[in-house]
Amino acid sequence: QVRLRQSGGGLVQPGGSLTLACVGSGFPFSSYAMTWYRQTPGKAREEVASVGSFGDTKYADFAKGRFTISRDNVKNMLYLEMVSLTPEDTAVYYCCVPSLDFWGQGSQVTVSS
């Protein structure tokens, strides 16, 4: 059974840091590019960052310099490390295998004092 299970998320103060994790199972994890998306109510889902099967990365402009995407193909893990968070980063974050349309369950990130 194909599954993406997320962990992490929560409430953090502005300027704080948070790391999201996503473990994949039921498919050849190392063979696929992985992506983090986020969505806030009333806004379209937006891509945050992606990492190819060989570790090449791409970031949305708002994520550059603050967010780091990484993967561990031995553990089938995908990570998103976020620093210098602002209230505008508040959203539900999803890990995804875009080419297979597999999605994690979502992790709420709330940045508030």
N, C-alpha and C positions, 0 to 999 in steps of 0.2 A: 504494500500500500504506500503510495506516494504521500509524503508528509513534510511540511515545513513547520517547525515548532519554535516559536519566539519566546524569549525571556528578556528581562530588563524592563526599562521604562519606569515611569513614576513621576513624582513631583520633585522638582529641583528649583533652587533659587536662581534668579538671573545672574549670569556669570559663572554658573556652575557647570558641572560635567556629568555625563551619563554615557553608559555603553549599552548598546542593544546587541543581542545575540540571536542567532537563528541556526537551528540544526536541521539538516536535511536527511531524509531516509527514503528508501524505496526507489531510488533512481541513481544513476552514476553522477554523483555530485560534482566530482572534479572535472567533468566534461562540459559543464555548462556555465555560461556567464550568469552572474547573480546581481540583483539590483535591490536597492532600498528605495521605496516610495514613501510619501507622506500625504496625508489628506486632512484638511480642516473643514468643518461644516460650511457649506456655501461656496467652497472653492473646489476647483478641479484638482484631481490627484496630480502630484508633481514628483518627478524623479529627483532623488537626492544624490545618489551615487551608484556607480556600477563597477563591477570587477570581473574581468574576463577569466577564462579558465587558466590562463597563464599568469594571472596577477596584474594585468594592465588595468588601470583605474581611470574613471572619469567622474567629474563632480559638477553638480549644478553650481552656478556662480555664488549662490548664497551659502554653499557648503565649503567652498574653497578656503583653505587655511584654518577651518574650524572643525570639520568633520573628517574622519579617516575611515575608509572602508577597507576591510581585510578579510582574508579567508584562510582556513586551515583545511586543506583537502584530505588530510589524514583523519581528522576528527569530523569531517563533513560540517564544519562550522563556518558561518558568516558573521561578521561583526561590523558594527558601526559605532565608532568612538566619537562622541560629540563634546566639544569644549566651548567655553564662552557662549553659553546658551542665552538666548533672549526670549522674551515672551512671544515673539513672532515665530519661534520654533515649535510652539505648542501645536501638536497634531497627533494623529494616530499614524504610526510608522509601520510599514509592511515590508517584509522581505519577499522576494519574488524570483522565480525563474521565468523570465519573460518569454523565452522561446517555447516553453511548455505550458505557460499560463498557470503555473502553480503559485499559490500565495500562502503566506503565513497568516495567522489569525489576527495579527495586529497588536501593537503595543502603544498604549497611551503615554505620551510624553507631555507633561505640563510644566511650563516654566513660569513661576509666579513667586512673588515675595509674600 
